[in-house]
Amino acid sequence: MKTGSGPRRPFILAALALASLFAMTGLTAAPAPAAGPVGVAVSQSVDTQAADRYISVAWSPSTLGWYSVRSSDKDRAVNRSLDLCNLHKSNNTYDCLSAGYAVNAYLALALSWANGPAGYSSGTTATYAGKNAVAWCKYYGGGDSCRVVFNMHASE
């Protein structure tokens, strides 16, 4: 009775060589692509979600100056817009107020030059955000002197 592994040795060596090749090059078995109707190409796509973008604007009631900041972090956008508005736009009164923030959307700020009321709004379009900002400015007493001074998308 012969128990040697002579003829099997080449198969074992070939299997080890292929296994080491796959391990070193990162080749792995993958499922076959989805089969579609004959003659129709099937495309596979991977949806990657972009990071959220925030925009914030702060304004000074005494000077009607404003400052906006975009960031990938909400708190950073809001705090930085307040800090920079107070530093550069408030004429050393440090009275800046936050006009909120928008995430992956437009943010508009409307100010009344006559007596200082303001309105702000966010929206999916610049038109929507701007019209609502003016409406809120008028609601708070700005009347016909309300004008949009800022209207921008978080990703611009």
Secondary structure, 3 states (H helix, E strand, C coil): CCCCCCCCHHHHHHHHHHHHHHHHHCCCCCCCCCCCCCCCCCCCCCCCCCCCCEEEEEECCCCCCEEEEEECCHHHHHHHHHHHHHHHCCCCCCCCEEEEEEECCEEEEEEECCCCCEEEEEECCHHHHHHHHHHHHHHHHHHHHEEEEEEEECCC
